[in-house]
Amino acid sequence: MLRRTFWFTAGAAAGVWATTKVHRKLRQLTPESLAAQAANKAIDAGHKVREFAVDIRAGMARREAELGEALGLEAPADRALPAPRRLAAVERTERPGTTYSYNPHNRNEDH
């Protein structure tokens, strides 16, 4: 009788454990969960790329300073990059009676 009770309890515990594992895995495979995981990985990849770019720029500046010293060139202390150019694809026009510019091709408005 004790053997049967032991094996019944062991089987029930194994069933609860297996059911819990299956439900946890099913929750991980829902579309919302998969989208969240993909978004987190994309954010992490973006941070890594940004850190890499910062390291590259720091190395470039350090190497440029080394080359300037070796060649006896004096580089300006605060040399800044030129401002980025932004070209408008569609001409913006002023709407009469408003203080903001109006873009008739704006796809972000509510329809």
Order of alpha helices (4+ residues) and beta strands (2+ residues): alpha-alpha-beta-beta
